[in-house]
């Protein structure tokens, strides 16, 4: 395992154009590579915002794989995938050789996915990488403590969470409180209680339909390392696995 891993959470603007979304992803992927980022995490559904959005063949996966290989960077991003007669809300992990290391299928579906009859994923496992084991969840998944704990107990020391956090009318009226409690408060609590780093990459949309709040949290000293809100951009942080080892030796919260 590397001594430190440099990660990026990209709060990318997502539109109804899959091609434009891909171009923005590739732009930020190149920007992350220039900053020597090891793993760049992009939002949920950042290529296809809607499962029935386009009838065109989606070649984004192959283009992203080629870019990861060329730029020598790992990438996590979310999109819808059609298989036979069903749709899946997925997150791909592509390594710096352009290989698909893992495809996670969202387990806990938000009401929008349920309404559109998106199929539920079956399982989630820690992923072996050159940086040690990591985990991936998608948006609403993070609210289910047993899922994060399962990944942590399986050896994951970083959990990435691509997100498309759609706001309800009630949440829009109380947006400051919502962000304080859910966008920034909840991830840092999840990081502490599961003794893992949490990396959340949300979308930025116009008109404002999503929260637009991304964060990188450390279990060590119970803190937010970096955050971004209300704009498109990228946050970067160096994550030290020794901090997780110290936490797990000192607190040992995962034994419960």
Secondary structure, DSSP 8 states (H G I E B T S, - for coil): --SEEEEEEEEEE--S-HHHHHHHHHHHHHHHHHTT-SEEE--TTSS-SSTTS--S---HHHHHHHHHHHHT-EEEEEEEEEETTEEEEEEEEE-TTS-EEEEEE-SS--HHHHHTT-B-------EEETTEEEEEEEGGGGG-HHHHHHHHHTT-SEEEEE---B--HHHHHTHHHHIIIIIIIIHHHHHHHHTSEEEEE-EE-SS--B--EEEEEETTTTEEEEEEESS-EEEEEEEEHHHHHHHHHHT-GGG-
